[in-house]
Amino acid sequence: MSYYFSKTLTMPFDDAIVHVTDALAAKGFGVLTTIDVRATMKNKLGADFKPYTILGACNPHLAWRALQAEDKIGTMLPCNVIVTYSAPGKVEVAAVDPAASMASIDNPALAEIAADVRRMMQNIVQGL
């Protein structure tokens, strides 16, 4: 089982971040965190890196269900979605597969929620 879903888009990097954020919002996911990995690596390590942003996406209704089923699941929230430069005019968008990341937790109620989130994330990424 792969641990992520991905799709390559033909658009400028900054436009892709807006596009992905809007697609997440259309399905009830807000972006709680935005991490500019490129800037962080430059500031902390002096290292140059390609444009790479991590969006911490959360659907409050699904997060609430997951927290009710497994209160330590917050260690795996929010769902990370990355937007990364892949070639001139191309960006790759990849989202975590929550079913894969939560497979080690023996909780049938959580598995059902993870499957719901998985379907939603697959649809979001493929619909970009």
Chimera marker file (.cmm) of the C-alpha trace (Angstrom):
<marker_set name="trace">
<marker id="1" x="0.000" y="0.000" z="0.000" r="1" g="1" b="0" radius="0.5"/>
<marker id="2" x="1.342" y="3.416" z="-0.937" r="1" g="1" b="0" radius="0.5"/>
<marker id="3" x="1.345" y="6.031" z="1.792" r="1" g="1" b="0" radius="0.5"/>
<marker id="4" x="0.309" y="8.942" z="-0.439" r="1" g="1" b="0" radius="0.5"/>
<marker id="5" x="-1.693" y="10.044" z="-3.495" r="1" g="1" b="0" radius="0.5"/>
<marker id="6" x="-0.189" y="12.423" z="-6.023" r="1" g="1" b="0" radius="0.5"/>
<marker id="7" x="-0.832" y="14.327" z="-9.196" r="1" g="1" b="0" radius="0.5"/>
<marker id="8" x="1.309" y="16.626" z="-11.322" r="1" g="1" b="0" radius="0.5"/>
<marker id="9" x="-0.176" y="19.986" z="-12.278" r="1" g="1" b="0" radius="0.5"/>
<marker id="10" x="0.873" y="22.386" z="-15.001" r="1" g="1" b="0" radius="0.5"/>
<marker id="11" x="0.843" y="25.783" z="-13.333" r="1" g="1" b="0" radius="0.5"/>
<marker id="12" x="3.117" y="28.116" z="-11.399" r="1" g="1" b="0" radius="0.5"/>
<marker id="13" x="4.031" y="26.998" z="-7.883" r="1" g="1" b="0" radius="0.5"/>
<marker id="14" x="2.254" y="29.826" z="-6.020" r="1" g="1" b="0" radius="0.5"/>
<marker id="15" x="-0.897" y="29.328" z="-8.105" r="1" g="1" b="0" radius="0.5"/>
<marker id="16" x="-0.827" y="25.615" z="-7.237" r="1" g="1" b="0" radius="0.5"/>
<marker id="17" x="-0.852" y="26.381" z="-3.504" r="1" g="1" b="0" radius="0.5"/>
<marker id="18" x="-3.951" y="28.556" z="-3.953" r="1" g="1" b="0" radius="0.5"/>
<marker id="19" x="-5.559" y="25.925" z="-6.211" r="1" g="1" b="0" radius="0.5"/>
<marker id="20" x="-4.938" y="23.111" z="-3.711" r="1" g="1" b="0" radius="0.5"/>
<marker id="21" x="-6.104" y="25.224" z="-0.762" r="1" g="1" b="0" radius="0.5"/>
<marker id="22" x="-9.325" y="26.050" z="-2.625" r="1" g="1" b="0" radius="0.5"/>
<marker id="23" x="-9.884" y="22.389" z="-3.563" r="1" g="1" b="0" radius="0.5"/>
<marker id="24" x="-9.439" y="21.344" z="0.060" r="1" g="1" b="0" radius="0.5"/>
<marker id="25" x="-11.841" y="24.053" z="1.243" r="1" g="1" b="0" radius="0.5"/>
<marker id="26" x="-14.475" y="22.906" z="-1.264" r="1" g="1" b="0" radius="0.5"/>
<marker id="27" x="-14.478" y="19.524" z="0.517" r="1" g="1" b="0" radius="0.5"/>
<marker id="28" x="-14.573" y="20.953" z="4.040" r="1" g="1" b="0" radius="0.5"/>
<marker id="29" x="-10.824" y="20.963" z="4.790" r="1" g="1" b="0" radius="0.5"/>
<marker id="30" x="-9.140" y="24.035" z="6.171" r="1" g="1" b="0" radius="0.5"/>
<marker id="31" x="-5.394" y="24.601" z="6.080" r="1" g="1" b="0" radius="0.5"/>
<marker id="32" x="-4.263" y="24.926" z="9.695" r="1" g="1" b="0" radius="0.5"/>
<marker id="33" x="-0.543" y="25.153" z="8.984" r="1" g="1" b="0" radius="0.5"/>
<marker id="34" x="1.608" y="26.170" z="6.058" r="1" g="1" b="0" radius="0.5"/>
<marker id="35" x="5.274" y="25.229" z="6.204" r="1" g="1" b="0" radius="0.5"/>
<marker id="36" x="7.633" y="26.682" z="3.623" r="1" g="1" b="0" radius="0.5"/>
<marker id="37" x="10.258" y="23.935" z="3.679" r="1" g="1" b="0" radius="0.5"/>
<marker id="38" x="12.509" y="25.767" z="1.219" r="1" g="1" b="0" radius="0.5"/>
<marker id="39" x="12.698" y="28.856" z="3.441" r="1" g="1" b="0" radius="0.5"/>
<marker id="40" x="13.134" y="26.756" z="6.575" r="1" g="1" b="0" radius="0.5"/>
<marker id="41" x="16.056" y="24.800" z="5.113" r="1" g="1" b="0" radius="0.5"/>
<marker id="42" x="17.672" y="28.034" z="3.945" r="1" g="1" b="0" radius="0.5"/>
<marker id="43" x="17.204" y="29.756" z="7.316" r="1" g="1" b="0" radius="0.5"/>
<marker id="44" x="18.153" y="26.817" z="9.538" r="1" g="1" b="0" radius="0.5"/>
<marker id="45" x="20.771" y="24.996" z="7.463" r="1" g="1" b="0" radius="0.5"/>
<marker id="46" x="21.852" y="27.470" z="4.810" r="1" g="1" b="0" radius="0.5"/>
<marker id="47" x="20.797" y="24.807" z="2.290" r="1" g="1" b="0" radius="0.5"/>
<marker id="48" x="19.127" y="25.523" z="-1.026" r="1" g="1" b="0" radius="0.5"/>
<marker id="49" x="16.056" y="23.431" z="-1.788" r="1" g="1" b="0" radius="0.5"/>
<marker id="50" x="13.342" y="23.438" z="-4.414" r="1" g="1" b="0" radius="0.5"/>
<marker id="51" x="10.016" y="25.140" z="-3.662" r="1" g="1" b="0" radius="0.5"/>
<marker id="52" x="8.288" y="22.750" z="-1.267" r="1" g="1" b="0" radius="0.5"/>
<marker id="53" x="5.322" y="23.627" z="0.937" r="1" g="1" b="0" radius="0.5"/>
<marker id="54" x="3.530" y="21.415" z="3.450" r="1" g="1" b="0" radius="0.5"/>
<marker id="55" x="-0.133" y="22.239" z="4.017" r="1" g="1" b="0" radius="0.5"/>
<marker id="56" x="-1.641" y="20.846" z="7.224" r="1" g="1" b="0" radius="0.5"/>
<marker id="57" x="-5.237" y="20.162" z="6.171" r="1" g="1" b="0" radius="0.5"/>
<marker id="58" x="-8.040" y="19.370" z="8.592" r="1" g="1" b="0" radius="0.5"/>
<marker id="59" x="-11.721" y="18.630" z="8.216" r="1" g="1" b="0" radius="0.5"/>
<marker id="60" x="-13.125" y="19.473" z="11.663" r="1" g="1" b="0" radius="0.5"/>
<marker id="61" x="-16.039" y="17.025" z="11.437" r="1" g="1" b="0" radius="0.5"/>
<marker id="62" x="-13.795" y="14.120" z="10.505" r="1" g="1" b="0" radius="0.5"/>
<marker id="63" x="-11.153" y="15.124" z="13.048" r="1" g="1" b="0" radius="0.5"/>
<marker id="64" x="-13.836" y="15.209" z="15.746" r="1" g="1" b="0" radius="0.5"/>
<marker id="65" x="-15.012" y="11.707" z="14.799" r="1" g="1" b="0" radius="0.5"/>
<marker id="66" x="-11.435" y="10.443" z="14.838" r="1" g="1" b="0" radius="0.5"/>
<marker id="67" x="-10.728" y="12.013" z="18.238" r="1" g="1" b="0" radius="0.5"/>
<marker id="68" x="-13.865" y="10.407" z="19.641" r="1" g="1" b="0" radius="0.5"/>
<marker id="69" x="-12.724" y="7.002" z="18.370" r="1" g="1" b="0" radius="0.5"/>
<marker id="70" x="-9.083" y="7.350" z="19.437" r="1" g="1" b="0" radius="0.5"/>
<marker id="71" x="-8.017" y="10.288" z="21.595" r="1" g="1" b="0" radius="0.5"/>
<marker id="72" x="-4.287" y="9.978" z="20.765" r="1" g="1" b="0" radius="0.5"/>
<marker id="73" x="-4.983" y="10.225" z="17.030" r="1" g="1" b="0" radius="0.5"/>
<marker id="74" x="-4.034" y="13.882" z="17.312" r="1" g="1" b="0" radius="0.5"/>
<marker id="75" x="-0.453" y="12.671" z="16.907" r="1" g="1" b="0" radius="0.5"/>
<marker id="76" x="-1.367" y="11.976" z="13.265" r="1" g="1" b="0" radius="0.5"/>
<marker id="77" x="-3.393" y="15.110" z="12.590" r="1" g="1" b="0" radius="0.5"/>
<marker id="78" x="-3.674" y="17.181" z="10.479" r="1" g="1" b="0" radius="0.5"/>
<marker id="79" x="-3.468" y="15.458" z="7.099" r="1" g="1" b="0" radius="0.5"/>
<marker id="80" x="-0.378" y="16.680" z="5.286" r="1" g="1" b="0" radius="0.5"/>
<marker id="81" x="-0.565" y="17.758" z="1.665" r="1" g="1" b="0" radius="0.5"/>
<marker id="82" x="2.628" y="18.803" z="-0.099" r="1" g="1" b="0" radius="0.5"/>
<marker id="83" x="3.049" y="21.076" z="-3.069" r="1" g="1" b="0" radius="0.5"/>
<marker id="84" x="6.500" y="20.777" z="-4.612" r="1" g="1" b="0" radius="0.5"/>
<marker id="85" x="8.264" y="22.030" z="-7.707" r="1" g="1" b="0" radius="0.5"/>
<marker id="86" x="8.950" y="19.196" z="-10.158" r="1" g="1" b="0" radius="0.5"/>
<marker id="87" x="9.974" y="20.962" z="-13.432" r="1" g="1" b="0" radius="0.5"/>
<marker id="88" x="9.535" y="24.388" z="-15.033" r="1" g="1" b="0" radius="0.5"/>
<marker id="89" x="5.798" y="25.122" z="-14.959" r="1" g="1" b="0" radius="0.5"/>
<marker id="90" x="5.032" y="21.830" z="-13.188" r="1" g="1" b="0" radius="0.5"/>
<marker id="91" x="4.283" y="21.051" z="-9.575" r="1" g="1" b="0" radius="0.5"/>
<marker id="92" x="3.505" y="17.798" z="-7.839" r="1" g="1" b="0" radius="0.5"/>
<marker id="93" x="0.781" y="17.644" z="-5.227" r="1" g="1" b="0" radius="0.5"/>
<marker id="94" x="0.859" y="14.711" z="-2.832" r="1" g="1" b="0" radius="0.5"/>
<marker id="95" x="-1.436" y="13.950" z="0.093" r="1" g="1" b="0" radius="0.5"/>
<marker id="96" x="-0.978" y="11.457" z="2.878" r="1" g="1" b="0" radius="0.5"/>
<marker id="97" x="-3.103" y="8.313" z="2.719" r="1" g="1" b="0" radius="0.5"/>
<marker id="98" x="-4.678" y="8.341" z="6.183" r="1" g="1" b="0" radius="0.5"/>
<marker id="99" x="-5.698" y="4.684" z="5.908" r="1" g="1" b="0" radius="0.5"/>
<marker id="100" x="-2.051" y="3.714" z="5.412" r="1" g="1" b="0" radius="0.5"/>
<marker id="101" x="-0.780" y="5.917" z="8.232" r="1" g="1" b="0" radius="0.5"/>
<marker id="102" x="-3.427" y="4.671" z="10.671" r="1" g="1" b="0" radius="0.5"/>
<marker id="103" x="-3.267" y="1.001" z="9.691" r="1" g="1" b="0" radius="0.5"/>
<marker id="104" x="-1.147" y="0.147" z="12.722" r="1" g="1" b="0" radius="0.5"/>
<marker id="105" x="-3.885" y="1.267" z="15.114" r="1" g="1" b="0" radius="0.5"/>
<marker id="106" x="-6.218" y="-1.585" z="16.033" r="1" g="1" b="0" radius="0.5"/>
<marker id="107" x="-9.489" y="0.330" z="16.171" r="1" g="1" b="0" radius="0.5"/>
<marker id="108" x="-12.282" y="-0.572" z="13.713" r="1" g="1" b="0" radius="0.5"/>
<marker id="109" x="-14.101" y="2.729" z="14.279" r="1" g="1" b="0" radius="0.5"/>
<marker id="110" x="-10.950" y="4.651" z="13.386" r="1" g="1" b="0" radius="0.5"/>
<marker id="111" x="-10.365" y="2.465" z="10.328" r="1" g="1" b="0" radius="0.5"/>
<marker id="112" x="-13.815" y="3.436" z="9.039" r="1" g="1" b="0" radius="0.5"/>
<marker id="113" x="-13.085" y="7.147" z="9.510" r="1" g="1" b="0" radius="0.5"/>
<marker id="114" x="-9.652" y="6.789" z="7.882" r="1" g="1" b="0" radius="0.5"/>
<marker id="115" x="-11.322" y="5.114" z="4.890" r="1" g="1" b="0" radius="0.5"/>
<marker id="116" x="-13.709" y="8.076" z="4.585" r="1" g="1" b="0" radius="0.5"/>
<marker id="117" x="-10.843" y="10.567" z="4.715" r="1" g="1" b="0" radius="0.5"/>
<marker id="118" x="-8.882" y="8.435" z="2.231" r="1" g="1" b="0" radius="0.5"/>
<marker id="119" x="-11.723" y="8.594" z="-0.307" r="1" g="1" b="0" radius="0.5"/>
<marker id="120" x="-12.021" y="12.345" z="0.152" r="1" g="1" b="0" radius="0.5"/>
<marker id="121" x="-8.279" y="12.959" z="-0.223" r="1" g="1" b="0" radius="0.5"/>
<marker id="122" x="-8.097" y="10.734" z="-3.309" r="1" g="1" b="0" radius="0.5"/>
<marker id="123" x="-10.978" y="12.662" z="-4.858" r="1" g="1" b="0" radius="0.5"/>
<marker id="124" x="-9.428" y="16.018" z="-4.022" r="1" g="1" b="0" radius="0.5"/>
<marker id="125" x="-6.026" y="15.124" z="-5.476" r="1" g="1" b="0" radius="0.5"/>
<marker id="126" x="-7.415" y="13.476" z="-8.592" r="1" g="1" b="0" radius="0.5"/>
<marker id="127" x="-9.802" y="16.396" z="-9.134" r="1" g="1" b="0" radius="0.5"/>
<marker id="128" x="-7.064" y="19.018" z="-9.164" r="1" g="1" b="0" radius="0.5"/>
<link id1="1" id2="2" r="1" g="1" b="0" radius="0.2"/>
<link id1="2" id2="3" r="1" g="1" b="0" radius="0.2"/>
<link id1="3" id2="4" r="1" g="1" b="0" radius="0.2"/>
<link id1="4" id2="5" r="1" g="1" b="0" radius="0.2"/>
<link id1="5" id2="6" r="1" g="1" b="0" radius="0.2"/>
<link id1="6" id2="7" r="1" g="1" b="0" radius="0.2"/>
<link id1="7" id2="8" r="1" g="1" b="0" radius="0.2"/>
<link id1="8" id2="9" r="1" g="1" b="0" radius="0.2"/>
<link id1="9" id2="10" r="1" g="1" b="0" radius="0.2"/>
<link id1="10" id2="11" r="1" g="1" b="0" radius="0.2"/>
<link id1="11" id2="12" r="1" g="1" b="0" radius="0.2"/>
<link id1="12" id2="13" r="1" g="1" b="0" radius="0.2"/>
<link id1="13" id2="14" r="1" g="1" b="0" radius="0.2"/>
<link id1="14" id2="15" r="1" g="1" b="0" radius="0.2"/>
<link id1="15" id2="16" r="1" g="1" b="0" radius="0.2"/>
<link id1="16" id2="17" r="1" g="1" b="0" radius="0.2"/>
<link id1="17" id2="18" r="1" g="1" b="0" radius="0.2"/>
<link id1="18" id2="19" r="1" g="1" b="0" radius="0.2"/>
<link id1="19" id2="20" r="1" g="1" b="0" radius="0.2"/>
<link id1="20" id2="21" r="1" g="1" b="0" radius="0.2"/>
<link id1="21" id2="22" r="1" g="1" b="0" radius="0.2"/>
<link id1="22" id2="23" r="1" g="1" b="0" radius="0.2"/>
<link id1="23" id2="24" r="1" g="1" b="0" radius="0.2"/>
<link id1="24" id2="25" r="1" g="1" b="0" radius="0.2"/>
<link id1="25" id2="26" r="1" g="1" b="0" radius="0.2"/>
<link id1="26" id2="27" r="1" g="1" b="0" radius="0.2"/>
<link id1="27" id2="28" r="1" g="1" b="0" radius="0.2"/>
<link id1="28" id2="29" r="1" g="1" b="0" radius="0.2"/>
<link id1="29" id2="30" r="1" g="1" b="0" radius="0.2"/>
<link id1="30" id2="31" r="1" g="1" b="0" radius="0.2"/>
<link id1="31" id2="32" r="1" g="1" b="0" radius="0.2"/>
<link id1="32" id2="33" r="1" g="1" b="0" radius="0.2"/>
<link id1="33" id2="34" r="1" g="1" b="0" radius="0.2"/>
<link id1="34" id2="35" r="1" g="1" b="0" radius="0.2"/>
<link id1="35" id2="36" r="1" g="1" b="0" radius="0.2"/>
<link id1="36" id2="37" r="1" g="1" b="0" radius="0.2"/>
<link id1="37" id2="38" r="1" g="1" b="0" radius="0.2"/>
<link id1="38" id2="39" r="1" g="1" b="0" radius="0.2"/>
<link id1="39" id2="40" r="1" g="1" b="0" radius="0.2"/>
<link id1="40" id2="41" r="1" g="1" b="0" radius="0.2"/>
<link id1="41" id2="42" r="1" g="1" b="0" radius="0.2"/>
<link id1="42" id2="43" r="1" g="1" b="0" radius="0.2"/>
<link id1="43" id2="44" r="1" g="1" b="0" radius="0.2"/>
<link id1="44" id2="45" r="1" g="1" b="0" radius="0.2"/>
<link id1="45" id2="46" r="1" g="1" b="0" radius="0.2"/>
<link id1="46" id2="47" r="1" g="1" b="0" radius="0.2"/>
<link id1="47" id2="48" r="1" g="1" b="0" radius="0.2"/>
<link id1="48" id2="49" r="1" g="1" b="0" radius="0.2"/>
<link id1="49" id2="50" r="1" g="1" b="0" radius="0.2"/>
<link id1="50" id2="51" r="1" g="1" b="0" radius="0.2"/>
<link id1="51" id2="52" r="1" g="1" b="0" radius="0.2"/>
<link id1="52" id2="53" r="1" g="1" b="0" radius="0.2"/>
<link id1="53" id2="54" r="1" g="1" b="0" radius="0.2"/>
<link id1="54" id2="55" r="1" g="1" b="0" radius="0.2"/>
<link id1="55" id2="56" r="1" g="1" b="0" radius="0.2"/>
<link id1="56" id2="57" r="1" g="1" b="0" radius="0.2"/>
<link id1="57" id2="58" r="1" g="1" b="0" radius="0.2"/>
<link id1="58" id2="59" r="1" g="1" b="0" radius="0.2"/>
<link id1="59" id2="60" r="1" g="1" b="0" radius="0.2"/>
<link id1="60" id2="61" r="1" g="1" b="0" radius="0.2"/>
<link id1="61" id2="62" r="1" g="1" b="0" radius="0.2"/>
<link id1="62" id2="63" r="1" g="1" b="0" radius="0.2"/>
<link id1="63" id2="64" r="1" g="1" b="0" radius="0.2"/>
<link id1="64" id2="65" r="1" g="1" b="0" radius="0.2"/>
<link id1="65" id2="66" r="1" g="1" b="0" radius="0.2"/>
<link id1="66" id2="67" r="1" g="1" b="0" radius="0.2"/>
<link id1="67" id2="68" r="1" g="1" b="0" radius="0.2"/>
<link id1="68" id2="69" r="1" g="1" b="0" radius="0.2"/>
<link id1="69" id2="70" r="1" g="1" b="0" radius="0.2"/>
<link id1="70" id2="71" r="1" g="1" b="0" radius="0.2"/>
<link id1="71" id2="72" r="1" g="1" b="0" radius="0.2"/>
<link id1="72" id2="73" r="1" g="1" b="0" radius="0.2"/>
<link id1="73" id2="74" r="1" g="1" b="0" radius="0.2"/>
<link id1="74" id2="75" r="1" g="1" b="0" radius="0.2"/>
<link id1="75" id2="76" r="1" g="1" b="0" radius="0.2"/>
<link id1="76" id2="77" r="1" g="1" b="0" radius="0.2"/>
<link id1="77" id2="78" r="1" g="1" b="0" radius="0.2"/>
<link id1="78" id2="79" r="1" g="1" b="0" radius="0.2"/>
<link id1="79" id2="80" r="1" g="1" b="0" radius="0.2"/>
<link id1="80" id2="81" r="1" g="1" b="0" radius="0.2"/>
<link id1="81" id2="82" r="1" g="1" b="0" radius="0.2"/>
<link id1="82" id2="83" r="1" g="1" b="0" radius="0.2"/>
<link id1="83" id2="84" r="1" g="1" b="0" radius="0.2"/>
<link id1="84" id2="85" r="1" g="1" b="0" radius="0.2"/>
<link id1="85" id2="86" r="1" g="1" b="0" radius="0.2"/>
<link id1="86" id2="87" r="1" g="1" b="0" radius="0.2"/>
<link id1="87" id2="88" r="1" g="1" b="0" radius="0.2"/>
<link id1="88" id2="89" r="1" g="1" b="0" radius="0.2"/>
<link id1="89" id2="90" r="1" g="1" b="0" radius="0.2"/>
<link id1="90" id2="91" r="1" g="1" b="0" radius="0.2"/>
<link id1="91" id2="92" r="1" g="1" b="0" radius="0.2"/>
<link id1="92" id2="93" r="1" g="1" b="0" radius="0.2"/>
<link id1="93" id2="94" r="1" g="1" b="0" radius="0.2"/>
<link id1="94" id2="95" r="1" g="1" b="0" radius="0.2"/>
<link id1="95" id2="96" r="1" g="1" b="0" radius="0.2"/>
<link id1="96" id2="97" r="1" g="1" b="0" radius="0.2"/>
<link id1="97" id2="98" r="1" g="1" b="0" radius="0.2"/>
<link id1="98" id2="99" r="1" g="1" b="0" radius="0.2"/>
<link id1="99" id2="100" r="1" g="1" b="0" radius="0.2"/>
<link id1="100" id2="101" r="1" g="1" b="0" radius="0.2"/>
<link id1="101" id2="102" r="1" g="1" b="0" radius="0.2"/>
<link id1="102" id2="103" r="1" g="1" b="0" radius="0.2"/>
<link id1="103" id2="104" r="1" g="1" b="0" radius="0.2"/>
<link id1="104" id2="105" r="1" g="1" b="0" radius="0.2"/>
<link id1="105" id2="106" r="1" g="1" b="0" radius="0.2"/>
<link id1="106" id2="107" r="1" g="1" b="0" radius="0.2"/>
<link id1="107" id2="108" r="1" g="1" b="0" radius="0.2"/>
<link id1="108" id2="109" r="1" g="1" b="0" radius="0.2"/>
<link id1="109" id2="110" r="1" g="1" b="0" radius="0.2"/>
<link id1="110" id2="111" r="1" g="1" b="0" radius="0.2"/>
<link id1="111" id2="112" r="1" g="1" b="0" radius="0.2"/>
<link id1="112" id2="113" r="1" g="1" b="0" radius="0.2"/>
<link id1="113" id2="114" r="1" g="1" b="0" radius="0.2"/>
<link id1="114" id2="115" r="1" g="1" b="0" radius="0.2"/>
<link id1="115" id2="116" r="1" g="1" b="0" radius="0.2"/>
<link id1="116" id2="117" r="1" g="1" b="0" radius="0.2"/>
<link id1="117" id2="118" r="1" g="1" b="0" radius="0.2"/>
<link id1="118" id2="119" r="1" g="1" b="0" radius="0.2"/>
<link id1="119" id2="120" r="1" g="1" b="0" radius="0.2"/>
<link id1="120" id2="121" r="1" g="1" b="0" radius="0.2"/>
<link id1="121" id2="122" r="1" g="1" b="0" radius="0.2"/>
<link id1="122" id2="123" r="1" g="1" b="0" radius="0.2"/>
<link id1="123" id2="124" r="1" g="1" b="0" radius="0.2"/>
<link id1="124" id2="125" r="1" g="1" b="0" radius="0.2"/>
<link id1="125" id2="126" r="1" g="1" b="0" radius="0.2"/>
<link id1="126" id2="127" r="1" g="1" b="0" radius="0.2"/>
<link id1="127" id2="128" r="1" g="1" b="0" radius="0.2"/>
</marker_set>
